[in-house]
Amino acid sequence: MKKIVIFMAFVCLCGCSNGVSKKEPVKAEISCFTEDSKFNLFLEDGQIVKYVDSIDGELGQETVDILNGEHLVGITDNDEALNIMDKALKDLDGHCEKVLVEE
């Protein structure tokens, strides 16, 4: 009987809910500028999910994967991703800044 009570207490402490709570991703948008180009990066939890160039439009997943693989491995924070991408563009006399989104 004691084992059943302990088991039931364990089950209740670990979660008795039917649904699994899913954390919504933290989203952000940053604009990046170089001498002759502008592009926007859309972030979720520190990773680029979309790349939109002012001339070529939306670039493919391959470009997104390359940028994430070269610059944002293990990054989960959008502000940290912004700082990393900003530093990466300094070599090209460019910079990145956060886009303010009106809600």
Beta strands, then each sheet from edge to edge (+ up, - down):
strand 1: 27-34
strand 2: 37-44
strand 3: 47-53
strand 4: 57-59
strand 5: 95-98
sheet 1: 4+ 3- 2+ 1- 5+
end
